[in-house]
């Protein structure tokens, strides 16, 4: 009876097939999530009304741990967006592969990469992003690979 009530609510409120399928998948995922006992209990005990499920966001259905994980990812993405593009440093240490010029600018960052030669173990790699100021050609150089 509960599954039928949820299905009727989904069908009545979400007429577009894509939104219906997306919300149905989200409900099923959160009901099956072993860490999400709270949501499952609310639905089974009808503390969460079946008519509310079609409009409930994924965050509202998520377990506390999953909500915290998503918040962390959003904060990290926001911090990365605020940091913006790295500042380029002029240099003549690089030779352009396209035009042979040495007037370049670069920026560096680090990355954690997995390499087959190191048995798939993560290794820290310095990544240099280089741009030729003569022709505009850009390339990437990596160092520290195992």
N, C-alpha and C positions, 0 to 999 in steps of 0.2 A: 504494500500500500504506500509506503514511504517513497520507494523508487518511482512508482506511478505518479505520485504527487509532484515529485521533482521534475519528472519528464514533462508532465502537463504544464508546469510553470515555465520551463525552458521553451517549450513549443509555443506557448501563448505569448511570451514576452520577447522572444528572439526570432523574428520572422526571417531574417537574413541567414542563409545556411552557414556562411563562414563564421558569423558571430555565435551562432548556436553551437557549432562544432568546437570552437575555441573555448567557450564557457563550459561545455559538457566535459571536455578533456581536462580543464582546470579543476573542476569539481571532482572528477574521478581520481585525478592525480593526488589531490589533497586528502581525499577519503582513504586512498591506499597508502599514503605516506606513513610509515611506521612511527615516525617522530611526531606525527600530528594527531595525537589522541584527542586533544582538546576539541578540534574542529569536528572530528568524527563523533565524539560524544554529544556535541551540541546538535548535530544533524539528527542522530539516532533518537535523542531524547526530545526532539522537536523544540529545543530551546532556540534553535535557528530555524525560522519558518521557511518551508520549501519555496514559498513565493519570493523570498528575499535572495535566494541563490542565483537566479539569472542576472542580477545586477551587482552581485558581490564581487569586489576586486580580488585579484590573486593575493594581494597583501593581506586582505581581511581574512582570507581562508588559510594563509600560511601559518606554520608552526612558529613559535617564538624564535627558535634557532634559525629557521630559514629566513624569517623576517630580518633578524640581526645580520645574517650573511648578505642579504640583498642590500641592506642599509650600508654595510661596509663597502660593498662593490660600488654603490652610488657615490659614496664619499670619495673613494679612490678616483673614480672617473671625474668627479667635479674638481678634485685637487689637480688632476692631470690637465684638465681643460683650463684651469686658472693659471697654471704654470706657463701655458702657451708654447709657442715655438722657441726652441733654444736659440741663443744668440750665436751668430756666426763669427768666427775668428779668422781674420785674413792670414794667409800663409803662402810661402813659396816652397813648402816641403813636399808638395804633391805634384805629379805630372798628369795632366789631362790625357786620358786614353783616346779622346776623340780628336783634339786639335794640337796636342803636345805642349800646350801652354802651362806655365807654372803659377800664374796668378789665380789662386784658389782661396776659398773660405771653407771652414769646417766647423762642425760641432761634434761633441762626443757624448756618449751615454754608455751605461753598462746594461748587459742583458744576461739572463740566465738561460743557457741553452743546453739541450741534451745532445750528446754526440755519440754516434755508434762506436767510434774508436775507444771511448772511455767507458764502454759497457752501458751506455744509456744514462750514466750518472750526470746530473746537472753540473755545468761548469760556468764560471763567470767569464764573460766575454766583453771586451771593450769594443764598442761599435762606433766607427767614425763615419759621419755623413759629410761628404766632400762635394763642393760645387765649383766648377770652373767659372771664374769671373769673365773669361774671354768669350766662351761660346755658350755658357749656361748648362753644359752637360753635368749631370749629377751621378755619383756612384757611392757605394758603401764599402768600407773596409772593416774587417773584423780581426781581432787579435786575441790570443789567449785560448784558442780552441785546443782541446786535448788531442 
